Amino acid sequence: MDQDIKETEKADTEAAVEQDAETTAETEETVEAGEEQAEADLSGETDPAAAGPPGGWLQKLKRLWFPLALVVVLIASAALAGWLYFGQFRTDQQTGEAASATVLKAANDGTVALLSYAPDSLDRDFTAAKSHLTGDFLSYYTQFTQEIVAPAAKQKSVKTTAAIVRSAVSEIHPDSATVLVFVNQATTSAENPNGSFASSAVKVGMSRIDGNWLISSFDPV
């Protein structure tokens, strides 16, 4: 009986020793694996299998690309705002009701100045008229008044006065416009002191020069 007990105790002791040996071996393997991982971390090497799922990299890429995408959106918004301002809003300002009113007044004032003069104030009247003109029409008017109108007005005491009956802008662009003007003109002279009256319609071409609307053409219709 005692012999059986001793043999049993011996077997238990040997099993415990073997268990301790296995535990010690597992511990050493864990320590070695930890040391290898630490060395890999220090050297910058990363086990692809331990890097985590691909979704983690996608999240990182999203975080990196979001600020860039935001910058692109802001730039695109600024470009759109600029296009709307210069391409639409500015154009509307230059061709809207306010611009049409400015063109209309310039055409009316220029037409009256162009068709009104008196023999005793020809130089002043012609100078005033030329301040409303531009381009080839200005050159034509200067030559025509000097060679034709001035001699006849002085010789026959011709005086004309123009008045606008009605006018309207028929076409307008940022730098050009066309205005249809209906005008009455009264003319007196030494030969006809009672005067004569005439009504006419004129298509007035306007050009925007240095911010001012000037007459560039003057065609009866």
Residue pairs with C-beta under 8 A, 6 or more apart in sequence:
40 46
40 47
91 174
93 99
94 173
94 174
95 172
95 173
95 174
99 172
100 169
100 172
100 177
102 213
103 169
103 172
103 177
103 179
103 206
103 213
104 167
104 168
104 169
104 179
106 132
106 206
106 212
106 213
106 214
106 215
107 167
107 177
107 179
107 181
107 204
107 206
107 213
107 215
108 164
108 167
108 181
109 132
110 129
110 132
110 133
110 204
110 214
110 215
111 162
111 164
111 181
111 183
111 202
111 204
111 215
111 218
112 162
112 163
112 164
112 183
113 125
113 128
113 129
113 131
113 132
114 129
114 132
114 133
114 141
114 162
114 215
114 218
115 160
115 162
115 183
115 185
116 125
116 160
116 161
116 162
117 125
117 126
117 129
117 149
117 153
117 159
117 160
118 125
118 153
118 159
119 153
119 154
119 157
119 158
119 159
122 145
122 149
122 150
122 153
122 154
126 142
126 145
126 149
126 150
129 141
129 145
130 138
130 141
130 142
132 214
132 215
133 141
133 214
133 215
133 216
134 207
134 209
134 214
134 215
134 216
135 207
135 216
136 216
137 205
137 215
137 216
137 217
137 218
152 158
153 159
156 189
156 190
156 191
157 189
157 190
158 187
158 188
158 189
159 187
159 188
159 189
160 185
160 186
160 187
161 185
161 186
161 187
162 183
162 184
162 185
163 183
163 184
163 185
163 186
164 181
164 182
164 183
165 182
165 183
165 184
165 199
166 181
166 182
167 179
167 180
167 181
167 182
168 179
168 180
169 177
169 178
169 179
170 178
170 179
170 180
170 203
171 177
171 178
172 178
174 208
175 207
175 208
176 205
176 206
176 207
176 208
176 216
177 205
177 206
177 208
177 213
178 203
178 204
178 205
178 206
179 203
179 204
179 206
180 201
180 202
180 203
180 204
180 221
181 201
181 202
181 203
181 204
182 199
182 200
182 201
183 199
183 200
183 201
183 202
184 197
184 198
184 199
185 197
185 198
185 199
185 200
186 195
186 196
186 197
187 195
187 196
187 197
187 198
188 194
188 195
188 196
200 220
201 220
201 221
202 218
202 219
202 220
202 221
203 217
203 218
203 219
203 220
203 221
204 215
204 217
204 218
205 215
205 216
205 217
205 218
205 219
206 213
206 214
206 215
206 216
207 213
207 214
207 216
208 214
